[in-house]
Amino acid sequence: MSDHQLRTRTPADPAPRTPDGSRAAAAFRAAAPALAVYAAVRALGLLAFWAAASAAGKDPLGPLSGRWDSVWYQRIAENGYRYTVTLPDGSVHSDLAFFPLLPALERAVSAVTPLTLGGAGLLVAWTAGLLAAWGIFAVGSQLHRRRTGVVLAALWGVYPTAFVQSMAYTETLFTALAAWALYAVLKGRWIVAGALCVLAGLTRPSAAALIAALAITAAVTLVREYREERRAGPVLRRNARMIAGVALAPLGWLAYVVFVAVREGSPVAYFDVQAQWGNNIDGGRALAAFIAGLPWPAALGLCAALGLLGWLVVLCVRQRQPLPVLVYAITIVVISLIGAGYFGSRPRLMMPAFPLLLPPAVALLRLRTTGRTAAALAALACASAAYGAWTLLGAGPP
């Protein structure tokens, strides 16, 4: 890796200090186009689903806040961790598989507003979606330019399973924390990044990807600087905040794993709970078996999709994305593919890997006119909205 890839802070001329409020207002004004475009494409998705659900005689709010994982989170928010389900095959599904930050926020919002827990979950998810779009815009703008950040946020909003961003799920909350943590690393604010990682570790197990991004970047930086100076003391002192941020990063994830271990009386209880849900790591055997069991046209199409995913990863590497951004995206993809869980959820599990969308964002901006870029995004938004409406009205979980 070159120094360019390892750099986490772009040198800049000193600027006069401005009040925090002025900086926040300026940052919001800069992000406003990205937030507006993201809100527009998600509103289109909601309108399409609302129309389809109404035409089918179904309650539109049901799939958004009253089915699948949303119900588990609301049950935790209401009663704490105490619920299990025994399936006909004898396996036990425990609510300990779900991390605590979203239900804690649902409970808090419901306590101070007239909203039900389901409504509170939607408010948290939708607010987090805007914060995620802002963070994605910030990362895209930092790596390229402001227009790239706008298109990157829009592409995340039209991701094939972006309908989950409108549900009371953890994807938007986790992506918001991850995007801003990566932005903090890129700006050299390691303590902030570590604190955001703590919250991410209380949100989803995939926080391991974010923790790895910080740890690997810090390790490579320390090794490189030590090789240059051959003196450990100055290197460690100069990077004390980076080391502190990395040490802070895994505490949220570890705290929940320890909580489950103490509650269940086993040091590996959390992993046992996940295995009961079928979410254990199998190195990709379940994915290979799933593909092998498909009719050949479907198997060929799925292999083509996986090939496209691999090509996006290659493009990210060729684009020379900074090391923390690259490690985060690749680790999210790997975690999503090597688990034994329900195959249909894997695109959703990969949705937080927004850096994969950076090469397409740059490519869209190479179209000759802004109108063509907008037309391409509009077409993608319509396709995403239609797919989301069709999926949400189906029987299976996303």
C-alpha positions as a Python dict, from the first residue, in 0.01 Angstrom:
ca = {
    (1, 'M'): (0, 0, 0),
    (2, 'S'): (123, 347, -83),
    (3, 'D'): (126, 643, 150),
    (4, 'H'): (-167, 782, -49),
    (5, 'Q'): (-380, 484, 47),
    (6, 'L'): (-284, 501, 414),
    (7, 'R'): (-336, 872, 457),
    (8, 'T'): (-623, 946, 693),
    (9, 'R'): (-600, 1323, 697),
    (10, 'T'): (-560, 1557, 403),
    (11, 'P'): (-318, 1842, 476),
    (12, 'A'): (-479, 2182, 449),
    (13, 'D'): (-385, 2541, 512),
    (14, 'P'): (-483, 2664, 858),
    (15, 'A'): (-824, 2827, 858),
    (16, 'P'): (-962, 3083, 1100),
    (17, 'R'): (-1164, 2928, 1381),
    (18, 'T'): (-1537, 2969, 1353),
    (19, 'P'): (-1811, 2903, 1609),
    (20, 'D'): (-1935, 2545, 1623),
    (21, 'G'): (-2285, 2660, 1529),
    (22, 'S'): (-2156, 2830, 1214),
    (23, 'R'): (-1960, 2522, 1113),
    (24, 'A'): (-2262, 2298, 1169),
    (25, 'A'): (-2485, 2530, 965),
    (26, 'A'): (-2231, 2540, 683),
    (27, 'A'): (-2199, 2161, 689),
    (28, 'F'): (-2577, 2124, 673),
    (29, 'R'): (-2603, 2365, 380),
    (30, 'A'): (-2335, 2170, 196),
    (31, 'A'): (-2516, 1841, 260),
    (32, 'A'): (-2865, 1976, 184),
    (33, 'P'): (-2870, 1860, -182),
    (34, 'A'): (-2769, 1508, -80),
    (35, 'L'): (-3031, 1498, 196),
    (36, 'A'): (-3298, 1630, -40),
    (37, 'V'): (-3221, 1374, -310),
    (38, 'Y'): (-3206, 1091, -57),
    (39, 'A'): (-3537, 1196, 101),
    (40, 'A'): (-3696, 1218, -245),
    (41, 'V'): (-3596, 868, -355),
    (42, 'R'): (-3704, 717, -22),
    (43, 'A'): (-4034, 906, -39),
    (44, 'L'): (-4088, 760, -386),
    (45, 'G'): (-4029, 413, -244),
    (46, 'L'): (-4277, 471, 36),
    (47, 'L'): (-4540, 610, -200),
    (48, 'A'): (-4503, 313, -435),
    (49, 'F'): (-4538, 70, -147),
    (50, 'W'): (-4831, 261, 3),
    (51, 'A'): (-5015, 253, -330),
    (52, 'A'): (-4944, -117, -384),
    (53, 'A'): (-5049, -208, -29),
    (54, 'S'): (-5369, -5, -56),
    (55, 'A'): (-5453, -168, -388),
    (56, 'A'): (-5399, -510, -228),
    (57, 'G'): (-5617, -418, 69),
    (58, 'K'): (-5329, -442, 318),
    (59, 'D'): (-5217, -214, 599),
    (60, 'P'): (-4909, -26, 472),
    (61, 'L'): (-4765, 23, 820),
    (62, 'G'): (-4769, -348, 902),
    (63, 'P'): (-4465, -458, 700),
    (64, 'L'): (-4273, -144, 796),
    (65, 'S'): (-4297, -174, 1173),
    (66, 'G'): (-4498, -483, 1263),
    (67, 'R'): (-4328, -784, 1101),
    (68, 'W'): (-4008, -987, 1117),
    (69, 'D'): (-3716, -830, 1309),
    (70, 'S'): (-3915, -517, 1391),
    (71, 'V'): (-4137, -720, 1623),
    (72, 'W'): (-3838, -862, 1809),
    (73, 'Y'): (-3691, -517, 1866),
    (74, 'Q'): (-4022, -380, 1994),
    (75, 'R'): (-4064, -677, 2228),
    (76, 'I'): (-3718, -608, 2374),
    (77, 'A'): (-3803, -238, 2408),
    (78, 'E'): (-4119, -325, 2599),
    (79, 'N'): (-4013, -620, 2814),
    (80, 'G'): (-3634, -646, 2803),
    (81, 'Y'): (-3448, -960, 2708),
    (82, 'R'): (-3666, -1251, 2811),
    (83, 'Y'): (-3838, -1395, 2502),
    (84, 'T'): (-3762, -1723, 2323),
    (85, 'V'): (-3939, -1929, 2059),
    (86, 'T'): (-3901, -2306, 2023),
    (87, 'L'): (-3939, -2419, 1662),
    (88, 'P'): (-4085, -2754, 1551),
    (89, 'D'): (-3734, -2887, 1484),
    (90, 'G'): (-3638, -2820, 1845),
    (91, 'S'): (-3413, -2520, 1783),
    (92, 'V'): (-3460, -2219, 2009),
    (93, 'H'): (-3466, -1861, 1885),
    (94, 'S'): (-3376, -1614, 2159),
    (95, 'D'): (-3413, -1238, 2150),
    (96, 'L'): (-3052, -1220, 2272),
    (97, 'A'): (-2957, -1239, 1904),
    (98, 'F'): (-3068, -874, 1870),
    (99, 'F'): (-2842, -593, 1987),
    (100, 'P'): (-2978, -336, 2234),
    (101, 'L'): (-2930, 15, 2090),
    (102, 'L'): (-3235, 26, 1860),
    (103, 'P'): (-3482, -106, 2121),
    (104, 'A'): (-3334, 134, 2377),
    (105, 'L'): (-3394, 425, 2140),
    (106, 'E'): (-3746, 300, 2062),
    (107, 'R'): (-3827, 287, 2432),
    (108, 'A'): (-3684, 635, 2492),
    (109, 'V'): (-3865, 796, 2198),
    (110, 'S'): (-4193, 625, 2286),
    (111, 'A'): (-4161, 748, 2645),
    (112, 'V'): (-4134, 1116, 2548),
    (113, 'T'): (-4373, 1120, 2250),
    (114, 'P'): (-4724, 989, 2179),
    (115, 'L'): (-4576, 732, 1939),
    (116, 'T'): (-4614, 360, 1986),
    (117, 'L'): (-4299, 149, 1993),
    (118, 'G'): (-4354, 70, 1625),
    (119, 'G'): (-4392, 438, 1540),
    (120, 'A'): (-4086, 521, 1748),
    (121, 'G'): (-3889, 256, 1559),
    (122, 'L'): (-3986, 413, 1228),
    (123, 'L'): (-3894, 761, 1351),
    (124, 'V'): (-3553, 637, 1465),
    (125, 'A'): (-3493, 450, 1139),
    (126, 'W'): (-3600, 739, 916),
    (127, 'T'): (-3398, 994, 1113),
    (128, 'A'): (-3098, 763, 1108),
    (129, 'G'): (-3146, 724, 733),
    (130, 'L'): (-3100, 1099, 687),
    (131, 'L'): (-2797, 1097, 916),
    (132, 'A'): (-2656, 804, 719),
    (133, 'A'): (-2709, 988, 390),
    (134, 'W'): (-2532, 1289, 540),
    (135, 'G'): (-2239, 1076, 655),
    (136, 'I'): (-2216, 900, 319),
    (137, 'F'): (-2217, 1240, 148),
    (138, 'A'): (-1941, 1356, 382),
    (139, 'V'): (-1723, 1054, 301),
    (140, 'G'): (-1785, 1086, -73),
    (141, 'S'): (-1707, 1458, -66),
    (142, 'Q'): (-1390, 1398, 135),
    (143, 'L'): (-1263, 1136, -110),
    (144, 'H'): (-1369, 1311, -433),
    (145, 'R'): (-1591, 1619, -456),
    (146, 'R'): (-1928, 1741, -338),
    (147, 'R'): (-2123, 1619, -641),
    (148, 'T'): (-1979, 1271, -587),
    (149, 'G'): (-2108, 1277, -231),
    (150, 'V'): (-2457, 1373, -350),
    (151, 'V'): (-2471, 1092, -607),
    (152, 'L'): (-2325, 844, -357),
    (153, 'A'): (-2600, 922, -105),
    (154, 'A'): (-2861, 891, -380),
    (155, 'L'): (-2726, 554, -491),
    (156, 'W'): (-2743, 426, -135),
    (157, 'G'): (-3107, 536, -127),
    (158, 'V'): (-3188, 336, -444),
    (159, 'Y'): (-2994, 24, -346),
    (160, 'P'): (-3206, -283, -442),
    (161, 'T'): (-3302, -353, -79),
    (162, 'A'): (-3323, 15, 17),
    (163, 'F'): (-3685, -44, 121),
    (164, 'V'): (-3535, -175, 448),
    (165, 'Q'): (-3418, 181, 513),
    (166, 'S'): (-3786, 268, 560),
    (167, 'M'): (-3845, -14, 810),
    (168, 'A'): (-3790, -27, 1186),
    (169, 'Y'): (-3464, -216, 1134),
    (170, 'T'): (-3105, -137, 1236),
    (171, 'E'): (-2956, -86, 889),
    (172, 'T'): (-2994, 292, 880),
    (173, 'L'): (-2877, 337, 1238),
    (174, 'F'): (-2570, 122, 1185),
    (175, 'T'): (-2483, 281, 851),
    (176, 'A'): (-2509, 629, 1001),
    (177, 'L'): (-2268, 536, 1280),
    (178, 'A'): (-2032, 361, 1037),
    (179, 'A'): (-2027, 645, 785),
    (180, 'W'): (-1954, 910, 1044),
    (181, 'A'): (-1693, 690, 1212),
    (182, 'L'): (-1512, 649, 880),
    (183, 'Y'): (-1538, 1021, 817),
    (184, 'A'): (-1389, 1087, 1160),
    (185, 'V'): (-1096, 858, 1077),
    (186, 'L'): (-1041, 1034, 746),
    (187, 'K'): (-1027, 1364, 935),
    (188, 'G'): (-792, 1223, 1200),
    (189, 'R'): (-1051, 1235, 1482),
    (190, 'W'): (-980, 894, 1628),
    (191, 'I'): (-1151, 938, 1965),
    (192, 'V'): (-1474, 1037, 1792),
    (193, 'A'): (-1439, 740, 1558),
    (194, 'G'): (-1385, 505, 1852),
    (195, 'A'): (-1690, 641, 2035),
    (196, 'L'): (-1907, 593, 1726),
    (197, 'C'): (-1773, 238, 1699),
    (198, 'V'): (-1889, 173, 2055),
    (199, 'L'): (-2243, 268, 1954),
    (200, 'A'): (-2219, 66, 1632),
    (201, 'G'): (-2110, -232, 1842),
    (202, 'L'): (-2434, -200, 2038),
    (203, 'T'): (-2634, -193, 1715),
    (204, 'R'): (-2525, -484, 1494),
    (205, 'P'): (-2266, -765, 1503),
    (206, 'S'): (-2130, -634, 1172),
    (207, 'A'): (-1963, -361, 1377),
    (208, 'A'): (-1672, -605, 1362),
    (209, 'A'): (-1604, -465, 1014),
    (210, 'L'): (-1579, -112, 1149),
    (211, 'I'): (-1357, -222, 1437),
    (212, 'A'): (-1131, -405, 1191),
    (213, 'A'): (-1110, -95, 970),
    (214, 'L'): (-982, 116, 1257),
    (215, 'A'): (-749, -149, 1396),
    (216, 'I'): (-587, -240, 1064),
    (217, 'T'): (-541, 123, 964),
    (218, 'A'): (-382, 204, 1298),
    (219, 'A'): (-156, -101, 1286),
    (220, 'V'): (-32, -22, 936),
    (221, 'T'): (26, 341, 1032),
    (222, 'L'): (228, 246, 1341),
    (223, 'V'): (438, -9, 1154),
    (224, 'R'): (510, 234, 871),
    (225, 'E'): (612, 515, 1105),
    (226, 'Y'): (825, 282, 1318),
    (227, 'R'): (1011, 163, 1009),
    (228, 'E'): (1083, 524, 923),
    (229, 'E'): (1206, 628, 1270),
    (230, 'R'): (1314, 302, 1439),
    (231, 'R'): (1204, 448, 1773),
    (232, 'A'): (883, 319, 1929),
    (233, 'G'): (842, 586, 2197),
    (234, 'P'): (795, 892, 1973),
    (235, 'V'): (570, 695, 1737),
    (236, 'L'): (343, 582, 2020),
    (237, 'R'): (328, 927, 2179),
    (238, 'R'): (251, 1096, 1850),
    (239, 'N'): (-31, 849, 1781),
    (240, 'A'): (-171, 831, 2134),
    (241, 'R'): (-518, 949, 2030),
    (242, 'M'): (-527, 699, 1745),
    (243, 'I'): (-435, 416, 1983),
    (244, 'A'): (-697, 532, 2233),
    (245, 'G'): (-963, 542, 1963),
    (246, 'V'): (-879, 190, 1849),
    (247, 'A'): (-885, 63, 2209),
    (248, 'L'): (-1226, 226, 2256),
    (249, 'A'): (-1377, 89, 1935),
    (250, 'P'): (-1462, -273, 2034),
    (251, 'L'): (-1603, -194, 2379),
    (252, 'G'): (-1969, -177, 2272),
    (253, 'W'): (-1959, -510, 2088),
    (254, 'L'): (-1760, -674, 2369),
    (255, 'A'): (-1996, -537, 2634),
    (256, 'Y'): (-2296, -701, 2473),
    (257, 'V'): (-2116, -1032, 2418),
    (258, 'V'): (-2014, -1031, 2786),
    (259, 'F'): (-2370, -942, 2888),
    (260, 'V'): (-2505, -1247, 2704),
    (261, 'A'): (-2227, -1465, 2846),
    (262, 'V'): (-2307, -1363, 3205),
    (263, 'R'): (-2680, -1396, 3154),
    (264, 'E'): (-2657, -1742, 2999),
    (265, 'G'): (-2368, -1867, 3208),
    (266, 'S'): (-2136, -1951, 2920),
    (267, 'P'): (-1846, -1753, 2770),
    (268, 'V'): (-1960, -1852, 2419),
    (269, 'A'): (-2332, -1800, 2483),
    (270, 'Y'): (-2367, -1521, 2227),
    (271, 'F'): (-2224, -1739, 1952),
    (272, 'D'): (-2450, -2027, 2059),
    (273, 'V'): (-2751, -1796, 2032),
    (274, 'Q'): (-2650, -1691, 1682),
    (275, 'A'): (-2593, -2054, 1582),
    (276, 'Q'): (-2948, -2141, 1693),
    (277, 'W'): (-3069, -1874, 1452),
    (278, 'G'): (-2853, -2026, 1178),
    (279, 'N'): (-2622, -1726, 1172),
    (280, 'N'): (-2299, -1909, 1243),
    (281, 'I'): (-1994, -1865, 1019),
    (282, 'D'): (-1945, -2159, 782),
    (283, 'G'): (-1692, -2015, 539),
    (284, 'G'): (-1944, -1992, 254),
    (285, 'R'): (-2058, -2355, 246),
    (286, 'A'): (-2425, -2259, 284),
    (287, 'L'): (-2394, -2013, -4),
    (288, 'A'): (-2231, -2275, -227),
    (289, 'A'): (-2499, -2531, -137),
    (290, 'F'): (-2774, -2279, -209),
    (291, 'I'): (-2632, -2203, -553),
    (292, 'A'): (-2585, -2573, -629),
    (293, 'G'): (-2950, -2639, -548),
    (294, 'L'): (-3086, -2379, -789),
    (295, 'P'): (-3198, -2446, -1148),
    (296, 'W'): (-2908, -2362, -1377),
    (297, 'P'): (-3052, -2032, -1513),
    (298, 'A'): (-3103, -1901, -1159),
    (299, 'A'): (-2764, -2032, -1048),
    (300, 'L'): (-2599, -1865, -1347),
    (301, 'G'): (-2772, -1536, -1268),
    (302, 'L'): (-2665, -1552, -905),
    (303, 'C'): (-2306, -1628, -1003),
    (304, 'A'): (-2317, -1328, -1237),
    (305, 'A'): (-2440, -1111, -949),
    (306, 'L'): (-2157, -1236, -728),
    (307, 'G'): (-1915, -1165, -1012),
    (308, 'L'): (-2048, -809, -1033),
    (309, 'L'): (-1998, -774, -659),
    (310, 'G'): (-1640, -892, -694),
    (311, 'W'): (-1583, -646, -977),
    (312, 'L'): (-1710, -361, -758),
    (313, 'V'): (-1456, -461, -494),
    (314, 'V'): (-1181, -460, -758),
    (315, 'L'): (-1291, -115, -874),
    (316, 'C'): (-1277, 12, -516),
    (317, 'V'): (-919, -113, -488),
    (318, 'R'): (-824, 37, -825),
    (319, 'Q'): (-988, 362, -718),
    (320, 'R'): (-733, 374, -434),
    (321, 'Q'): (-990, 422, -163),
    (322, 'P'): (-827, 494, 175),
    (323, 'L'): (-742, 188, 379),
    (324, 'P'): (-1012, 224, 650),
    (325, 'V'): (-1286, 271, 390),
    (326, 'L'): (-1165, -25, 185),
    (327, 'V'): (-1124, -259, 482),
    (328, 'Y'): (-1470, -170, 611),
    (329, 'A'): (-1645, -236, 279),
    (330, 'I'): (-1464, -561, 204),
    (331, 'T'): (-1519, -696, 556),
    (332, 'I'): (-1892, -622, 538),
    (333, 'V'): (-1910, -815, 211),
    (334, 'V'): (-1711, -1109, 350),
    (335, 'I'): (-1921, -1129, 668),
    (336, 'S'): (-2238, -1126, 458),
    (337, 'L'): (-2121, -1411, 234),
    (338, 'I'): (-1956, -1654, 476),
    (339, 'G'): (-2248, -1690, 717),
    (340, 'A'): (-2496, -1977, 713),
    (341, 'G'): (-2804, -1759, 752),
    (342, 'Y'): (-3107, -1704, 530),
    (343, 'F'): (-2981, -1629, 180),
    (344, 'G'): (-3246, -1370, 99),
    (345, 'S'): (-3112, -1143, 374),
    (346, 'R'): (-2760, -1119, 233),
    (347, 'P'): (-2820, -819, 6),
    (348, 'R'): (-2965, -640, 309),
    (349, 'L'): (-2663, -734, 520),
    (350, 'M'): (-2436, -583, 253),
    (351, 'M'): (-2628, -255, 234),
    (352, 'P'): (-2406, -77, 492),
    (353, 'A'): (-2108, -131, 257),
    (354, 'F'): (-2176, 202, 86),
    (355, 'P'): (-1814, 250, -36),
    (356, 'L'): (-1893, -16, -299),
    (357, 'L'): (-2117, 245, -461),
    (358, 'L'): (-1837, 498, -501),
    (359, 'P'): (-1715, 366, -841),
    (360, 'P'): (-2071, 377, -986),
    (361, 'A'): (-2116, 727, -842),
    (362, 'V'): (-1801, 848, -1017),
    (363, 'A'): (-1912, 675, -1338),
    (364, 'L'): (-2254, 844, -1331),
    (365, 'L'): (-2089, 1183, -1299),
    (366, 'R'): (-1895, 1113, -1618),
    (367, 'L'): (-2217, 1127, -1819),
    (368, 'R'): (-2217, 1430, -2045),
    (369, 'T'): (-2485, 1632, -1869),
    (370, 'T'): (-2636, 1667, -1525),
    (371, 'G'): (-2971, 1581, -1682),
    (372, 'R'): (-2846, 1239, -1787),
    (373, 'T'): (-2713, 1169, -1441),
    (374, 'A'): (-3046, 1274, -1291),
    (375, 'A'): (-3236, 1058, -1541),
    (376, 'A'): (-3024, 755, -1454),
    (377, 'L'): (-3085, 809, -1083),
    (378, 'A'): (-3458, 854, -1146),
    (379, 'A'): (-3474, 525, -1336),
    (380, 'L'): (-3290, 347, -1056),
    (381, 'A'): (-3522, 504, -799),
    (382, 'C'): (-3830, 379, -985),
    (383, 'A'): (-3686, 29, -1015),
    (384, 'S'): (-3592, 24, -646),
    (385, 'A'): (-3938, 149, -546),
    (386, 'A'): (-4113, -117, -755),
    (387, 'Y'): (-3891, -395, -621),
    (388, 'G'): (-3940, -275, -265),
    (389, 'A'): (-4319, -270, -296),
    (390, 'W'): (-4320, -619, -444),
    (391, 'T'): (-4089, -757, -174),
    (392, 'L'): (-4266, -597, 121),
    (393, 'L'): (-4600, -739, 9),
    (394, 'G'): (-4448, -1087, -11),
    (395, 'A'): (-4439, -1349, 261),
    (396, 'G'): (-4069, -1376, 332),
    (397, 'P'): (-3847, -1153, 543),
    (398, 'P'): (-3612, -910, 369),
}
